Amino acid sequence: MHNKHSRSAAILTAIILIGAAPHRHQQTDGMNSHGRYTGKPDLALTSAMLAAGGGAATFHATTLLGVLAGPHSAAELKSLTRRFGEARVTQFASTFDTFVSRAVIIVQDKKIDVPAPSPALTHNGWMLSASLRRSGVMPDGRFDVGYMLEHLLSRPMHKVLMQQVNADPKYGPQVNADFHVVLTAVMDDLKRLYHLPS
């Protein structure tokens, strides 16, 4: 169990190392520009999210959904399937899993180990949902799933993963777009489920 959590948390250190590398942007004016998050990633939250999904080596988006929505996870999955279709929901989960597996490759290359995530946050669907939702709220009060991902991963890492997906014939720009659309729907549903403030 400790090794699984350690591998999960190790991803975060690799992400930070990549995010700290020099990177050219067209927009560099301040922390947030047009929904961009350029601050430090929330290490504890990312670690908890990965652990809730089963850990770095065995992460599954459906496992994460089971923690986030708790006893409502089956109803949530059914609702997503009704709105987007089974194929798109399956592709969403596969894309999510791929992002994590590619991060694991980075960790293996770096041979990095860090402390385990907080069990309290990892196993509390309401608390984890609220924390994830809050991480995606921009300074103007609007929620943006890309902002959330950049808060979790760092903007440079988010861009690297999106570029990889766009360039991969198995995925491509449409799959990338669908991933963001479905993830936004999940986060909106969790907001309603738990009556979250934003």
PyMOL commands that set and color helices and strands:
alter all, ss='L'
color gray80, all
select helices_A, chain A and resi 2-19+43-52+61-84+86-110+119-122+125-135+145-153+155-167+173-194
alter helices_A, ss='H'
color red, helices_A
select strands_A, chain A and resi 32-33+36-37
alter strands_A, ss='S'
color yellow, strands_A
deselect
rebuild
show_as cartoon
